[in-house]
Amino acid sequence: MKFKQRRYGLNCFIFLFLLLNMSSAQNRKPVNPDIAKELFSRHNYVQALPMYKELVKQQPKSIEYNLKTAICYLNTSINKAAAVPYLEFICALPKKEEEDQFNLGKAYQYAYRFDEAIVAYEKCTKTAKGNLLLQAERQIETCNNAKELIKYPLDVVFINLGKQINTEFPDYNPLIPSDESFLVFTTRRPKGSGMQPEMDGYYPSDILISVPKDGVWQKPKDIGTQINTPLDEQAVDLTPDGKVMVVYLDHIDSVGNIYYSENNKNQFSKLVKFNSNVNSAFETSGSISSSRDLLVFASKRADGYGETDLYMMKKLPNGDWALPQILGNQINTKYKEDYPHIGPDGKTLYFASQGHSSMGGFDIFKSIYSEESNTWSSPENLGYPINSPDDELSISFTGDSCYGYLSSSRDGGFGDLDLYKVKFNKENIRYCIVSGYVTTADTMGPYIKKQIVAIRTDTKQLQKFTPVKNSGKYVMALNPGKYTLTVKADGYEDFNFLMTIVDVPFQPEIKQDFQLTKKTIPN
């Protein structure tokens, strides 16, 4: 995974004294290998990594230090492909473990070196047994999936939301309503100067909220103490209308349960736990339809396929929820399914899966429900580069599906998982319908020819629109940007108007009327 977003209760305790000593030890040289070993044993890979990198510099032939440096890279979201040279050194030795070949395959896969990854996995399968053998065989499948998917890349652009939103710490799970009127996401940044990291080296997770102004996301704020605590809270879904947020908690007294919060003018209510029909086993995420009559959630149960599976609940005519039903093997696999999201139409389901045609780890898929046949369509991989050999868990779309929001660790980022806006170029080009009336202050208005000239200020692109002669009604389709509009008519003063079509929150329609005045005739 790009980032271990759920610890499932393992990291709820903070060992303050130990961490303080470890943090100060990292700033001293030479590096204390005992401290590095202790961090590694606690799965604190983010703090152990720089220490083992330094130890490798001091002892470049050390098998232990090379191997642990590689393991640290593979378990952080900094740059997993950087594990390659360390594992190549290990696997070139006469004695090596099957797991070393497996890890080298994973590092090659993260580096998009799929043929080399397959060779490493195949070497692993020659002697591996049990679960490791099954994993290596599955990874070979995902490498072949990846080789096919990258032949047909989507025409998309990734736009980093910038330092106003992103930090050097993990920022992930961006969720927006269809109109982009606000953004909620989960972060593991420190709340204050006195806060200490948890056992895994990261700070406790909290949920933040941001609103746009003039097309720019503003500095995010804490969503509030009615949701956030000193422990871990993670936003996992938001209804398309933005009215209900689903939250996963990693608390000492509540692990493996999902809750919901209702939104009133961007003020989210106190968390409410879903009933026992939902929270009866180990639940990780869920999604509610905008109509509030459908709930899809992820759970690991005895009637499942072995890992977390997706279940569905429908609301009965009396307002009660029916018993949950597993979605079946069209959606679920023997691998993990998670992060369901019900689209605005109430029948399109987006979800993350390690199965199906995954490129490696979790990929995002979509499936469409048929009420007539009570079946789900075959899941469709959203494609590359939305999906990658690493984990992609969720995507949140705008109402017109021209843009999506997701988290990723990419070149040029701020150091860990960042939030990105993805622009889909090939289909559904975004435009705003601007309409209204051009009138005059005298009775000649309906009988004169009028024209609107729109010039985009950054590209100087010019477009002309002609209102209907009798009514003066006009319609323009403008892409997001800043425009100078000039309304012209013979015998009338030009009417100049500056218009900005903002990208966030996007307005699919704008109403704007203009009234022209007659030119004054000089004496």
Secondary structure in CASP SS format (residue, H / E / C, confidence):
PFRMAT SS
TARGET T0000
AUTHOR 0000-0000-0000
METHOD secondary structure of the structure
MODEL  1
M C 1.00
K C 1.00
F C 1.00
K C 1.00
Q C 1.00
R C 1.00
R C 1.00
Y C 1.00
G C 1.00
L C 1.00
N C 1.00
C C 1.00
F C 1.00
I C 1.00
F C 1.00
L H 1.00
F H 1.00
L H 1.00
L H 1.00
L H 1.00
N H 1.00
M H 1.00
S H 1.00
S H 1.00
A H 1.00
Q H 1.00
N C 1.00
R C 1.00
K C 1.00
P C 1.00
V C 1.00
N C 1.00
P H 1.00
D H 1.00
I H 1.00
A H 1.00
K H 1.00
E H 1.00
L H 1.00
F H 1.00
S H 1.00
R C 1.00
H C 1.00
N C 1.00
Y H 1.00
V H 1.00
Q H 1.00
A H 1.00
L H 1.00
P H 1.00
M H 1.00
Y H 1.00
K H 1.00
E H 1.00
L H 1.00
V H 1.00
K H 1.00
Q H 1.00
Q C 1.00
P C 1.00
K C 1.00
S C 1.00
I H 1.00
E H 1.00
Y H 1.00
N H 1.00
L H 1.00
K H 1.00
T H 1.00
A H 1.00
I H 1.00
C H 1.00
Y H 1.00
L H 1.00
N C 1.00
T C 1.00
S C 1.00
I C 1.00
N C 1.00
K H 1.00
A H 1.00
A H 1.00
A H 1.00
V H 1.00
P H 1.00
Y H 1.00
L H 1.00
E H 1.00
F H 1.00
I H 1.00
C H 1.00
A C 1.00
L C 1.00
P C 1.00
K C 1.00
K C 1.00
E C 1.00
E H 1.00
E H 1.00
D H 1.00
Q H 1.00
F H 1.00
N H 1.00
L H 1.00
G H 1.00
K H 1.00
A H 1.00
Y H 1.00
Q H 1.00
Y H 1.00
A C 1.00
Y C 1.00
R C 1.00
F H 1.00
D H 1.00
E H 1.00
A H 1.00
I H 1.00
V H 1.00
A H 1.00
Y H 1.00
E H 1.00
K H 1.00
C H 1.00
T H 1.00
K H 1.00
T H 1.00
A C 1.00
K C 1.00
G H 1.00
N H 1.00
L H 1.00
L H 1.00
L H 1.00
Q H 1.00
A H 1.00
E H 1.00
R H 1.00
Q H 1.00
I H 1.00
E H 1.00
T H 1.00
C H 1.00
N H 1.00
N H 1.00
A H 1.00
K H 1.00
E H 1.00
L H 1.00
I C 1.00
K C 1.00
Y C 1.00
P C 1.00
L C 1.00
D C 1.00
V E 1.00
V E 1.00
F E 1.00
I E 1.00
N E 1.00
L C 1.00
G C 1.00
K C 1.00
Q C 1.00
I C 1.00
N C 1.00
T C 1.00
E C 1.00
F C 1.00
P C 1.00
D E 1.00
Y E 1.00
N E 1.00
P E 1.00
L E 1.00
I C 1.00
P C 1.00
S C 1.00
D C 1.00
E C 1.00
S C 1.00
F C 1.00
L E 1.00
V E 1.00
F E 1.00
T E 1.00
T E 1.00
R C 1.00
R C 1.00
P C 1.00
K C 1.00
G C 1.00
S C 1.00
G C 1.00
M C 1.00
Q C 1.00
P C 1.00
E C 1.00
M C 1.00
D C 1.00
G C 1.00
Y C 1.00
Y C 1.00
P C 1.00
S C 1.00
D E 1.00
I E 1.00
L E 1.00
I E 1.00
S E 1.00
V C 1.00
P E 1.00
K E 1.00
D C 1.00
G C 1.00
V E 1.00
W E 1.00
Q C 1.00
K C 1.00
P C 1.00
K E 1.00
D E 1.00
I C 1.00
G C 1.00
T C 1.00
Q C 1.00
I C 1.00
N C 1.00
T C 1.00
P C 1.00
L C 1.00
D E 1.00
E E 1.00
Q E 1.00
A E 1.00
V E 1.00
D E 1.00
L E 1.00
T C 1.00
P C 1.00
D C 1.00
G C 1.00
K C 1.00
V E 1.00
M E 1.00
V E 1.00
V E 1.00
Y E 1.00
L E 1.00
D E 1.00
H E 1.00
I C 1.00
D C 1.00
S E 1.00
V E 1.00
G E 1.00
N E 1.00
I E 1.00
Y E 1.00
Y E 1.00
S E 1.00
E E 1.00
N E 1.00
N E 1.00
K C 1.00
N C 1.00
Q E 1.00
F E 1.00
S C 1.00
K C 1.00
L C 1.00
V E 1.00
K E 1.00
F C 1.00
N C 1.00
S C 1.00
N C 1.00
V C 1.00
N C 1.00
S C 1.00
A C 1.00
F E 1.00
E E 1.00
T E 1.00
S E 1.00
G E 1.00
S E 1.00
I E 1.00
S C 1.00
S C 1.00
S C 1.00
R C 1.00
D C 1.00
L E 1.00
L E 1.00
V E 1.00
F E 1.00
A E 1.00
S E 1.00
K E 1.00
R C 1.00
A C 1.00
D C 1.00
G C 1.00
Y C 1.00
G C 1.00
E C 1.00
T C 1.00
D E 1.00
L E 1.00
Y E 1.00
M E 1.00
M E 1.00
K E 1.00
K E 1.00
L C 1.00
P C 1.00
N C 1.00
G C 1.00
D C 1.00
W E 1.00
A C 1.00
L C 1.00
P C 1.00
Q E 1.00
I E 1.00
L C 1.00
G C 1.00
N C 1.00
Q C 1.00
I C 1.00
N C 1.00
T C 1.00
K C 1.00
Y C 1.00
K C 1.00
E E 1.00
D E 1.00
Y E 1.00
P E 1.00
H E 1.00
I E 1.00
G C 1.00
P C 1.00
D C 1.00
G C 1.00
K C 1.00
T E 1.00
L E 1.00
Y E 1.00
F E 1.00
A E 1.00
S E 1.00
Q C 1.00
G C 1.00
H C 1.00
S C 1.00
S C 1.00
M C 1.00
G C 1.00
G C 1.00
F C 1.00
D E 1.00
I E 1.00
F E 1.00
K E 1.00
S E 1.00
I E 1.00
Y E 1.00
S E 1.00
E C 1.00
E C 1.00
S C 1.00
N C 1.00
T E 1.00
W E 1.00
S C 1.00
S C 1.00
P C 1.00
E E 1.00
N E 1.00
L C 1.00
G C 1.00
Y C 1.00
P C 1.00
I C 1.00
N C 1.00
S C 1.00
P C 1.00
D C 1.00
D C 1.00
E C 1.00
L C 1.00
S C 1.00
I C 1.00
S E 1.00
F E 1.00
T C 1.00
G C 1.00
D C 1.00
S C 1.00
C C 1.00
Y E 1.00
G E 1.00
Y E 1.00
L E 1.00
S E 1.00
S E 1.00
S C 1.00
R C 1.00
D C 1.00
G C 1.00
G C 1.00
F C 1.00
G C 1.00
D C 1.00
L C 1.00
D E 1.00
L E 1.00
Y E 1.00
K E 1.00
V E 1.00
K E 1.00
F E 1.00
N C 1.00
K C 1.00
E C 1.00
N C 1.00
I C 1.00
R C 1.00
Y C 1.00
C E 1.00
I E 1.00
V E 1.00
S E 1.00
G E 1.00
Y E 1.00
V E 1.00
T E 1.00
T E 1.00
A C 1.00
D C 1.00
T C 1.00
M C 1.00
G H 1.00
P H 1.00
Y H 1.00
I C 1.00
K C 1.00
K E 1.00
Q E 1.00
I E 1.00
V E 1.00
A E 1.00
I E 1.00
R E 1.00
T C 1.00
D C 1.00
T C 1.00
K C 1.00
Q C 1.00
L E 1.00
Q E 1.00
K E 1.00
F E 1.00
T C 1.00
P C 1.00
V C 1.00
K C 1.00
N C 1.00
S C 1.00
G C 1.00
K E 1.00
Y E 1.00
V E 1.00
M E 1.00
A E 1.00
L E 1.00
N C 1.00
P C 1.00
G E 1.00
K E 1.00
Y E 1.00
T E 1.00
L E 1.00
T E 1.00
V E 1.00
K E 1.00
A E 1.00
D C 1.00
G C 1.00
Y E 1.00
E C 1.00
D C 1.00
F E 1.00
N E 1.00
F E 1.00
L E 1.00
M E 1.00
T E 1.00
I E 1.00
V C 1.00
D C 1.00
V C 1.00
P C 1.00
F C 1.00
Q C 1.00
P C 1.00
E E 1.00
I E 1.00
K E 1.00
Q C 1.00
D C 1.00
F E 1.00
Q E 1.00
L E 1.00
T C 1.00
K E 1.00
K C 1.00
T C 1.00
I C 1.00
P C 1.00
N C 1.00
END
